[in-house]
Amino acid sequence: MVGKSVTFKDRTVVGLTENIIIIGGVKTKTIARIDSGATKSSIDSLFASELKLGPVLETKMVKSASGNKMRPVIEAKIKIKGKEIQARFTLADRSHMKFKVLIGQNILKENFLIDPMKK
């Protein structure tokens, strides 16, 4: 941005992965993948069931690398970098993926800034 000054003092900096706490029927720590390209956050459906998260609030059409699919949506509370956030998550089969939770734009818009160099 030419001629504009941008400040980041009010932003919480996260890396490409972050330790989070999911606060549900069972409180648990896990590592989440940060994905600024994902509109909605997502959680593995089996993992959500184990944590007693839910109920399903609605279903949404979600575009992904594997095509368009209808997915159930739940609301859950997470703690990331000391901030507690209540947010909606789509449920998906993430068993083939390294991370059970994906943090998308709906959470990142809560004053987060991504630094890909952060460990």
Sine and cosine of phi, psi and omega as CSV:
sin_phi,cos_phi,sin_psi,cos_psi,sin_omega,cos_omega
0.00,0.00,0.95,-0.32,-0.03,-1.00
-0.97,0.23,0.76,-0.65,0.07,-1.00
0.98,0.19,-0.01,1.00,0.00,-1.00
-0.92,-0.39,0.61,-0.79,0.08,-1.00
-0.97,-0.24,0.76,-0.65,-0.01,-1.00
-0.89,-0.45,0.74,-0.67,0.05,-1.00
-0.93,-0.36,0.55,-0.84,-0.03,-1.00
-0.87,-0.50,0.24,0.97,-0.11,-0.99
-0.89,0.45,-0.43,0.90,-0.01,-1.00
-1.00,-0.04,0.01,1.00,-0.06,-1.00
-0.99,-0.10,0.55,-0.84,0.10,-1.00
-0.99,-0.14,0.83,-0.56,-0.07,-1.00
-1.00,0.05,0.78,-0.63,0.07,-1.00
-0.84,-0.54,0.38,-0.92,0.06,-1.00
-1.00,-0.10,-0.27,-0.96,0.00,-1.00
-0.97,0.25,-0.35,0.94,0.15,-0.99
-0.70,-0.71,0.50,-0.87,0.00,-1.00
-0.58,-0.82,0.57,-0.82,0.16,-0.99
-0.95,0.31,0.74,-0.67,0.05,-1.00
-0.73,-0.69,0.31,-0.95,0.15,-0.99
-0.88,-0.47,0.78,-0.63,0.09,-1.00
-0.99,-0.15,0.82,-0.57,-0.05,-1.00
-0.96,-0.27,0.98,-0.22,-0.01,-1.00
-0.65,-0.76,-0.56,-0.83,0.09,-1.00
-0.85,0.52,-0.54,0.84,0.08,-1.00
-0.80,-0.60,0.75,-0.66,0.02,-1.00
-1.00,-0.02,0.81,-0.58,-0.05,-1.00
-0.59,-0.81,0.47,-0.88,0.07,-1.00
-0.99,-0.13,0.58,-0.81,0.09,-1.00
-0.40,-0.92,0.14,-0.99,0.07,-1.00
-0.96,-0.27,0.76,-0.64,-0.01,-1.00
-0.94,-0.33,0.53,-0.85,0.10,-1.00
-1.00,0.04,0.76,-0.65,0.05,-1.00
-1.00,-0.06,0.80,-0.60,-0.07,-1.00
-0.66,-0.75,0.99,-0.16,-0.02,-1.00
-0.94,0.35,-0.24,0.97,0.03,-1.00
-1.00,0.09,-0.22,0.98,0.01,-1.00
-1.00,-0.01,0.82,-0.57,0.01,-1.00
-0.92,0.39,-0.72,0.70,-0.02,-1.00
-0.93,-0.37,0.47,-0.88,0.12,-0.99
-0.98,0.21,0.38,-0.92,-0.07,-1.00
-0.62,-0.78,0.49,-0.87,0.03,-1.00
-0.68,-0.73,0.56,-0.83,0.02,-1.00
-0.88,0.47,0.75,-0.66,-0.09,-1.00
-0.89,0.46,-0.64,0.77,0.03,-1.00
-0.92,0.38,-0.66,0.75,0.04,-1.00
-0.88,0.48,-0.69,0.72,0.03,-1.00
-0.88,0.48,-0.63,0.78,0.02,-1.00
-0.91,0.41,-0.69,0.72,0.02,-1.00
-0.87,0.48,-0.56,0.83,-0.02,-1.00
-1.00,0.04,0.01,1.00,0.00,-1.00
0.86,0.51,0.67,0.74,0.05,-1.00
-1.00,0.05,0.47,-0.88,0.01,-1.00
0.65,-0.76,-0.14,-0.99,0.09,1.00
-0.98,0.17,0.11,-0.99,0.08,-1.00
-0.95,0.32,0.80,-0.60,-0.05,-1.00
-1.00,-0.05,-0.56,0.83,-0.04,-1.00
-0.20,-0.98,0.04,-1.00,0.16,-0.99
-0.85,-0.52,0.56,-0.83,-0.03,-1.00
-0.75,-0.67,0.55,-0.84,0.14,-0.99
-0.99,0.17,0.81,-0.58,-0.04,-1.00
-0.84,-0.54,0.74,-0.67,0.09,-1.00
-1.00,-0.05,0.74,-0.68,0.04,-1.00
-0.60,-0.80,0.02,-1.00,0.01,-1.00
-0.88,0.48,-0.45,0.89,-0.02,-1.00
-1.00,-0.07,0.17,0.99,0.05,-1.00
0.93,-0.37,-0.06,-1.00,0.01,-1.00
-1.00,0.04,0.70,-0.71,-0.01,-1.00
-0.57,-0.82,0.51,-0.86,0.16,-0.99
-0.99,0.13,0.77,-0.64,0.01,-1.00
-0.78,-0.62,0.60,-0.80,0.12,-0.99
-0.93,0.36,0.48,-0.87,0.00,-1.00
-0.84,-0.54,0.74,-0.68,0.07,-1.00
-0.83,-0.56,0.19,-0.98,0.11,-0.99
-0.91,-0.42,0.66,-0.75,0.00,-1.00
-0.56,-0.83,0.36,-0.93,0.05,-1.00
-0.96,-0.28,0.74,-0.67,0.08,-1.00
-0.81,-0.58,0.34,-0.94,0.13,-0.99
-0.86,-0.51,0.85,-0.52,0.00,-1.00
-0.71,-0.71,0.83,-0.56,-0.01,-1.00
0.80,0.60,0.64,0.77,0.05,-1.00
0.99,0.13,-0.08,1.00,0.01,-1.00
-0.98,-0.18,0.77,-0.64,0.10,-0.99
-1.00,-0.04,0.80,-0.60,-0.05,-1.00
-0.75,-0.67,0.77,-0.64,0.12,-0.99
-1.00,-0.06,0.82,-0.57,-0.07,-1.00
-0.52,-0.85,0.26,-0.97,0.06,-1.00
-1.00,-0.07,0.63,-0.78,0.02,-1.00
-0.78,-0.63,0.67,-0.75,0.18,-0.98
-0.99,0.11,0.50,-0.87,0.06,-1.00
-0.99,-0.14,0.74,-0.67,-0.03,-1.00
-0.55,-0.83,0.35,-0.94,0.11,-0.99
-0.99,0.16,0.98,-0.21,0.02,-1.00
-0.95,-0.31,0.31,0.95,-0.06,-1.00
-0.88,0.48,-0.44,0.90,0.00,-1.00
-1.00,0.03,-0.01,1.00,-0.04,-1.00
-0.96,-0.28,0.38,-0.92,-0.05,-1.00
-0.94,0.35,-0.54,0.84,-0.07,-1.00
-0.91,-0.42,0.73,-0.69,-0.03,-1.00
-0.98,0.19,-0.30,0.96,-0.03,-1.00
-0.78,-0.62,0.68,-0.73,0.07,-1.00
-0.87,-0.50,0.80,-0.60,0.03,-1.00
-0.99,-0.16,0.88,-0.48,-0.04,-1.00
-0.95,-0.31,-0.21,-0.98,-0.09,-1.00
-0.86,0.50,-0.56,0.83,-0.04,-1.00
-0.87,0.50,-0.46,0.89,0.08,-1.00
-1.00,-0.08,-0.63,0.77,-0.04,-1.00
-0.89,0.46,-0.41,0.91,0.03,-1.00
-0.94,0.35,-0.13,0.99,0.02,-1.00
-1.00,0.09,0.73,0.68,0.06,-1.00
0.93,0.37,0.63,0.77,0.09,-1.00
-0.97,-0.24,0.50,-0.87,0.06,-1.00
-0.78,-0.62,0.73,-0.68,-0.05,-1.00
-0.99,-0.10,0.79,-0.61,0.11,-0.99
-0.89,-0.45,0.97,-0.26,-0.05,-1.00
-0.90,0.43,-0.27,0.96,0.02,-1.00
-1.00,0.07,-0.21,0.98,-0.06,-1.00
-0.96,0.29,0.72,-0.70,0.03,-1.00
-0.98,-0.20,0.00,0.00,0.00,0.00
